[in-house]
Amino acid sequence: MDRDTRRPQPGQQYSSYKGRIESNILGVWWMCLAALQSERQVQLLAKVLNDKIDLIVSHDLLFLLPFCYPTR
């Protein structure tokens, strides 16, 4: 079997890579929450991390927007 036929397509590679990044972000998020003791600290950290995740996701959407809705 040719090795090239088993390789994922470029879009699949990006999707897999992005999924691993999101999993890592969430893993770090939960570890930080578990390490903190104050409920207020947990709330502040959750807000900051959620804002950062939203920023990352919105940046990806802005990057993909021209490809989804090309101008004529």
SULURCOR-V634000 format. One record per residue. N is the residue number from 0. RES is the residue in three letters. PHI is phi in whole degrees, -180 to 180 (none if undefined). OMEGA is omega in radians with two decimals (* if undefined). NEAR is the number of other C-alpha atoms within 10 Angstrom. Layout:
# SULURCOR-V634000
N/RES/PHI/OMEGA/NEAR, N/RES/PHI/OMEGA/NEAR
This chain:
# SULURCOR-V634000
0/MET/none/-3.13/5, 1/ASP/-70/-3.11/6, 2/ARG/-63/-3.10/6, 3/ASP/-65/-3.10/7, 4/THR/-73/-3.13/8, 5/ARG/-93/-3.12/8, 6/ARG/-76/3.09/10, 7/PRO/-70/3.09/11, 8/GLN/-70/-3.12/9, 9/PRO/-54/3.12/9, 10/GLY/-64/3.11/9, 11/GLN/-68/3.12/11, 12/GLN/-63/3.14/12, 13/TYR/-62/-3.12/12, 14/SER/-63/3.14/11, 15/SER/-65/3.14/13, 16/TYR/-64/3.14/12, 17/LYS/-63/3.11/12, 18/GLY/-62/3.11/12, 19/ARG/-66/3.12/12, 20/ILE/-63/3.14/12, 21/GLU/-63/3.11/15, 22/SER/-64/3.12/12, 23/ASN/-65/3.12/12, 24/ILE/-61/-3.13/14, 25/LEU/-66/3.10/15, 26/GLY/-63/3.11/12, 27/VAL/-64/3.13/13, 28/TRP/-56/-3.10/15, 29/TRP/-70/3.10/12, 30/MET/-64/3.11/10, 31/CYS/-64/3.13/13, 32/LEU/-63/-3.13/17, 33/ALA/-68/-3.10/10, 34/ALA/-76/-3.12/9, 35/LEU/-82/-3.10/12, 36/GLN/-110/-3.09/9, 37/SER/-78/3.11/10, 38/GLU/-62/3.11/10, 39/ARG/-65/3.09/10, 40/GLN/-62/3.13/12, 41/VAL/-63/3.14/16, 42/GLN/-63/3.14/11, 43/LEU/-65/3.13/12, 44/LEU/-65/3.12/16, 45/ALA/-61/3.13/16, 46/LYS/-64/-3.13/12, 47/VAL/-61/-3.11/12, 48/LEU/-67/3.09/15, 49/ASN/-63/3.09/14, 50/ASP/-63/3.13/12, 51/LYS/-65/3.13/13, 52/ILE/-63/3.09/15, 53/ASP/-60/3.12/12, 54/LEU/-64/3.13/12, 55/ILE/-63/-3.12/13, 56/VAL/-65/-3.13/13, 57/SER/-67/3.09/12, 58/HIS/-64/3.09/12, 59/ASP/-61/-3.13/11, 60/LEU/-67/3.11/12, 61/LEU/-65/3.12/11, 62/PHE/-67/-3.08/11, 63/LEU/-84/-3.07/11, 64/LEU/-53/3.14/11, 65/PRO/-61/3.14/10, 66/PHE/-78/-3.13/9, 67/CYS/-80/-3.10/9, 68/TYR/-129/-3.11/8, 69/PRO/-66/3.08/7, 70/THR/-82/-3.09/6, 71/ARG/-85/*/3
